[in-house]
Amino acid sequence: MADFILLPPRPVIGEEIARVIRPYMPGVRLTASDCMRFLENVVEASRGRTFLVHREDLPEGEGVVTAIRNGFGADTGDRIVQISVSNRVGEPRVRVLEVDAVVVE
């Protein structure tokens, strides 16, 4: 089973994470790009069970499950974890979709 983490666009999620971390790193210049590299390193350490997908990488007009199956290789039994930014820093909205053999969107 694999997890496909569907994130907001790179600049948005990078800045959101930077806002959470900056208070713990006073005097350190921390950019959205730094945070994106951090996320990519964390996922790399998952040994191929977790994949980052950014909303801007999905084709227009396809449902999320179909797009991730066709474009990123999700298969039956995998999960798609949709993350969206909320009004409160550090408190994202999360929705989990199971990839079934039959896709109905």
C-alpha positions in Angstrom: 0.0 0.0 0.0 1.3 3.5 -0.9 0.2 6.9 0.2 -0.1 9.7 -2.3 -0.1 13.0 -0.5 -1.9 15.6 -2.5 -0.6 19.0 -1.5 -1.5 22.6 -2.4 0.8 24.3 -4.9 4.5 24.3 -3.9 4.8 28.0 -3.0 1.7 27.8 -0.8 2.6 24.7 1.1 6.3 25.7 1.4 5.3 29.1 3.0 2.8 27.4 5.3 5.4 25.1 6.7 7.9 27.9 6.9 5.4 29.9 9.0 5.2 27.0 11.5 9.0 26.5 11.7 10.3 30.1 11.8 9.4 30.8 15.4 11.6 27.9 16.4 14.5 29.1 14.3 15.0 32.8 15.3 17.7 34.5 13.2 17.7 31.7 10.5 16.5 32.7 7.1 14.0 30.0 6.2 12.3 30.1 2.7 9.4 28.2 1.2 11.9 26.4 -1.0 13.9 25.2 2.0 10.7 23.7 3.4 9.8 22.0 0.1 13.3 20.4 0.1 12.7 19.3 3.7 9.4 17.6 2.7 11.0 15.9 -0.3 13.8 14.5 2.0 11.2 13.2 4.5 9.3 11.5 1.7 12.5 10.1 0.2 13.2 8.5 3.6 9.8 6.7 3.4 11.4 4.1 1.1 9.0 4.5 -1.8 5.7 4.2 0.2 4.8 7.8 0.2 4.7 10.1 -2.8 4.1 13.9 -3.0 1.8 15.2 -5.6 1.1 18.9 -5.9 -2.3 20.2 -7.1 -0.7 22.0 -10.0 0.7 18.7 -11.4 -2.8 17.3 -11.9 -4.4 17.7 -15.3 -7.5 19.9 -15.5 -10.9 18.2 -15.9 -10.0 14.8 -14.3 -11.1 13.6 -10.9 -8.4 13.4 -8.3 -8.4 9.6 -8.1 -8.3 9.1 -11.8 -5.6 11.7 -12.3 -3.4 10.2 -9.6 -4.0 6.7 -11.0 -3.2 7.7 -14.6 -0.4 10.2 -13.9 1.3 8.8 -10.7 0.6 5.1 -10.6 -1.8 4.8 -7.7 -3.4 1.4 -7.6 -6.1 -0.5 -5.7 -5.5 -0.4 -2.0 -3.4 2.8 -2.1 -4.5 6.0 -0.3 -4.8 9.5 -1.5 -4.4 12.0 1.4 -5.7 15.4 0.3 -4.2 18.3 2.2 -5.6 21.8 2.0 -4.5 24.9 4.0 -7.0 26.2 6.5 -7.3 29.6 8.1 -5.2 28.5 11.1 -1.5 28.1 10.6 -0.4 24.5 11.2 -3.9 23.1 11.1 -4.4 21.8 7.6 -7.7 20.2 6.4 -7.2 16.5 5.6 -9.3 14.2 3.5 -8.4 10.5 2.9 -9.5 8.7 -0.2 -9.0 4.9 -0.7 -8.2 3.9 -4.3 -10.7 1.1 -5.2 -10.6 -1.2 -8.2 -13.5 0.7 -9.7 -13.2 4.5 -9.8 -16.4 6.5 -9.4 -16.0 10.3 -9.3 
